Amino acid sequence: MRTIETTVYKFNELTDEAKDTAIEQVRKSYYNYNDFSEWAIDDCALLEPKHDELNELFGSKYEFPLLKNTRKNIYFSTDRDRFLSCEEAIEVQNIEQFLTWLGLPTELINDDDFSYEIFTPRYRNADTTIQFDGYASEYDAVIGEAIDKFESHIGDVLRRIEANIDYRFSDEGITEDIDANDYEFTEDGSIY
């Protein structure tokens, strides 16, 4: 029988070279398993339009969230076939403010025949979109702009998801995880 003693170090006690090794070791472990996709879509503010824009439009009448994230059936890909399907996750909290944010005039919003639907087309890799019904053709241009704004917003949400996941793999994100989880390392930076 033999006894081997090993000295373990906190991340901040490592040399710069060992820190680089430690970060790479943790990053490699993330490739085997991580919950980063689930964490990215679990954000309460994920679907919310930009706060400054809503604040400017509605001032003190704006209450977070305008678009509540129910977290139901969010599907996405940030690869070559980029898409975001999130129709069931979007719960509009204030319909009038939502339609105003999209740029629709009050007279259109208040028309009894006017309606909208948030949906995802049923073809492969489709983004969630919006369609409107019950409006006069004189509003075609403003409706087109509203659809464009909503689709651009969905694109922004997908970019936020991607940025959140990418951050988790960055040196800074990994260092945060190391500190938060009290990882320990050998002198050369290997995970203990």
Helices and strands as residue ranges (DSSP letters): G 11-13, H 16-32, H 36-41, H 51-58, G 59-61, E 67-69, E 75-77, E 83-85, E 90-92, H 95-101, H 106-109, E 115-119, E 129-133, G 137-139, H 140-169, H 171-181
